[in-house]
Amino acid sequence: MLKEKYEKWTKDFMNSWKDLDWKRTLELLAKDVAYYENPIDKPCSNFEEVTNLWNVVADNQKEIEYQFEIVAFNEETCIVNW
């Protein structure tokens, strides 16, 4: 059941990205999210940084295709590779 919940959230997140609807994408994130644009970089330090990152998606990305795999999860955390 928990994995299905994370799969639904991931699909909603990825579809909002694919639709270039960055506002909908941001609505799916908690304000205290640890958001990593790249797994080897430091996460965004606050939600304003996440917003600044995502509000240029529609300008910089087109024809988005994606696949994802839930790598690990528990009640508090889900790690997704896409």
N, C-alpha and C positions, 0 to 999 in steps of 0.2 A: 504494500500500500504506500509506503513512504517513497519508494523508488518511483512509482507512478506519479506521485505528487511532484517530485523533482523533474521528471520527464515532461510533464505538462508545463511547468514553469519555464523550463528550458525552451520548449517549443514556442511558447508565448513570447519569450524574450527574443528568440531568433527570428520569429516571424515579424515582430515589430521592427527589428533591425532590417530584415529583408524588405519590408515595406517603407523603409527610410523614415519611420515615424519615431524619431528619437525621443519625443516627449512621452510617448507610450512606453518606450524602452525604459526610460528613467522612472516611470511610475511603478515598474516591476521591481525596483531596487530599494532596499532599506536605506534610510538616510545615513546609517553608520556602516554601510557596506565597505568591505576591504576589496576594492576593485583593482584588478591587475590587468592592464592592457596587454602586457607581455609577461609570462611567468618568471622571467629573470629580472624584471624591473621591480622597483618598489611600487607598492600600491598607491593609488591616489590618496592624498592625505585628508581629504574631506569631500563632501558631496558636491561642492562647487567645482572642484577639479574634475569630478566625474561628469558633471553637466557640461563643462567647457569641452571636454573630450568628445562627448556624444553630440553636441549641437552642430558639429561640422560633418557628421556622417553623410547627410543627404548631399552635401557639396562634394565630398571626396570619394564616395563609393556608389557604384552602380551595379546592377545585375548580380546581386549577392546570391550565392549558393552556399549551402552549409550542410555539414554532417556533424553529429555530436555523439559523444560517448560519456556516460556518467562513470567516472573512474572510481569514486569512493563517496560514501555518504553516511551520515548518522542523523540524529534528531536535530542537530544544530548546524551542520555544515554539509555542503555538497560540492564536490570537485568535478567540474565538467571540462572535458577536452573537446574543442571544436575547431 
